Amino acid sequence: MQLLLKNSLIILLFVSSLALTAQAGTSKLIATGGATTIEGAAGGGIVPWAVINGYASSDQWSTTVMYSQVGVDDFSLSSASMGLSFGNRFEISYAKQAFDLDTIGGQLGQDIIGIKYKIVGELLYSRLPQMSVGVQYKQLDDFALPQAVGAKEDWGIDIYLAGSKVFFDAIAGRNLVTNLTLRATKANQTGLLGFGSAQSSDYQIMAEVSVALLLLDNLAIGYEYKQKPDNLNFAEEQDWQDVFIGWFINKHVSVVGAYVDLGSIAGLGRQQGWYLSVEGTL
């Protein structure tokens, strides 16, 4: 049933993208759709924002595709995703992640299906921040290793509430984008090491923060911090953070590069390195 659901969604997104390309909208200001996270939702690199992917406004469709790569000392992570949004209100996405255990050997992976809905507010021209609620269904490819280190489940559901706001002329006359996300999750290493444990199977509320300064209308620098639960006894799980630069070449192509610090993963040192993503939007 899970495989059927996943394949059906992939087909739906692909067919919809082709069918709606002629109707795709680009009415929003450049960079206001954010980038795409490693989980497929619109936002930064590791934090989903309240923004909806693409540049569609009322009664318009938008589609996005993204590929990203993360390389740290002992691991590498690749993520490929696609998303569909309508009316700057609703977003649906799918992401496929592959997590290579470069030092230990082997590979983990998961599929992520996401839905996001804007409930109130606006990113730009209102006093109330744009607020969105999102849900992510995550399914592991192989549960053997996560189960061996103490994970309880091979699937999980994250629920988050995000608020995003642009402050005009905030720093040296440049606009500042801010975001706060509260996530209810059981995920170990965002789900790559399963969900929950024998000691902790309850949802925990984690805070995720992003700030980005627009140096130009299409060039941003910023910082992200992602709080994460620590469920597994075999190794401490630490929070993630990154410093990024995003170049929105036009409304159809963007590139994001970052320095990332993923803390200790599976007992292996401080995992620091690079992040690079390329995104296409219609």
Protein Blocks (a to p, Z undefined) as FASTA:
>chain_A
ZZmmmmmmmmmmmmmmmmmmmmpcckbcghklopadfkopacdfllccfbdehjbdehia
cddddddddddfkbccddddddddehhlaccdddddddddfknopadddddddddddfbd
cfklccbdcddddddddddfblklmmmnopabfcdcddddddddddehkbgoiacddddd
ddddfbehhhlnogajfklmcdcddddddddddfbfkbccdddddddddfbfkbccdddd
dddddddfblmbccddddddebjgehiacdddddddddddZZ
